Every structure is written in C-alpha cells, then in structure tokens.
C-alpha cells in the first residue's frame, strides 16, 4: 500500500536532525549509510522511498540519548516491540 511509504525530501531529512543540528551514527546505520557522512549524502537520499515506520524511527532517534541509541537500534533490527 502506498501510504505505508514516504518519499524523502530535504525537509523530511532535516526534520530528523537532533537538537544540535546534526544526525547520529545510529540514524546513519539505520539508513545503511557509511559513517562518517560523506559529501553529498543528503542528495543520495532525496527521492528515496522508505517505510513510514523507518522514518518514524529516525524521528524518534533524534531525541534519544547517545548512550541509548544502540539499544534502540538493536530492538528495531530484531523486530521486537
């Protein structure tokens, strides 16, 4: 179903920034992007269709403390609630 996906735009990508104005390694891991970020990484994502659940995870991760990011990512990858 089409509503289960979101097409990334500059604005949506920017919405996933954390309070410091950047992104976390865990967010990049979730998107399967290399760390540290390479030049032009945002342009690679614009237009990409991803599951809404993945986008919501990216939004949620922007407020998670650094010490908790790994455990959240593990839960997501394991498919646990």
C-alpha positions in Angstrom: 0.0 0.0 0.0 1.3 3.4 -1.0 0.5 5.1 2.4 3.0 2.7 4.1 5.9 4.6 2.5 7.3 8.1 2.5 9.4 9.7 -0.2 12.3 11.6 1.4 12.6 15.3 0.7 15.1 17.8 2.0 12.6 19.0 4.5 11.8 15.5 5.8 15.5 14.7 6.1 16.1 17.9 8.0 13.2 17.0 10.3 15.3 14.1 11.6 18.1 16.3 12.9 18.8 16.2 16.6 18.9 19.2 18.8 22.5 20.0 18.0 21.6 20.3 14.3 23.2 17.1 13.1 22.5 13.4 12.8 23.6 10.5 14.8 25.6 7.4 13.8 22.7 5.3 14.7 20.4 7.1 12.3 23.0 6.6 9.5 23.3 2.9 10.5 19.5 2.6 10.2 19.6 4.1 6.7 22.6 1.9 5.9 24.8 4.9 5.2 28.5 5.0 5.9 29.9 6.8 8.9 31.3 9.4 9.0 29.0 11.1 6.5 30.5 11.7 3.1 29.8 14.8 1.0 26.5 14.6 -0.9 24.9 12.0 1.3 21.6 14.0 1.6 21.3 14.3 -2.2 21.5 10.5 -2.3 18.5 10.2 0.0 16.2 12.8 -1.6 13.6 10.9 -3.6 14.2 7.6 -1.8 11.0 5.8 -0.8 11.3 4.3 2.7 8.7 2.7 5.0 6.9 5.1 7.2 8.0 3.0 10.2 11.6 3.6 9.3 11.0 7.4 9.1 9.3 7.4 12.4 12.2 5.6 14.0 14.6 8.2 12.6 12.4 10.9 14.1 12.3 9.1 17.5 16.1 8.6 17.5 16.8 12.4 17.3 15.8 12.8 20.9 17.3 9.6 22.3 20.4 10.0 24.5 23.6 8.8 22.8 24.0 6.0 25.4 20.6 4.6 24.4 20.9 4.7 20.6 22.5 1.3 20.2 19.9 -0.5 22.3 17.1 1.2 20.3 18.7 0.2 17.0 19.0 -3.4 18.2 15.4 -3.5 19.1 14.3 -2.2 15.7 16.6 -4.6 13.8 15.4 -7.6 15.9 11.7 -6.7 15.2 10.9 -6.6 18.9 8.1 -4.3 20.2 
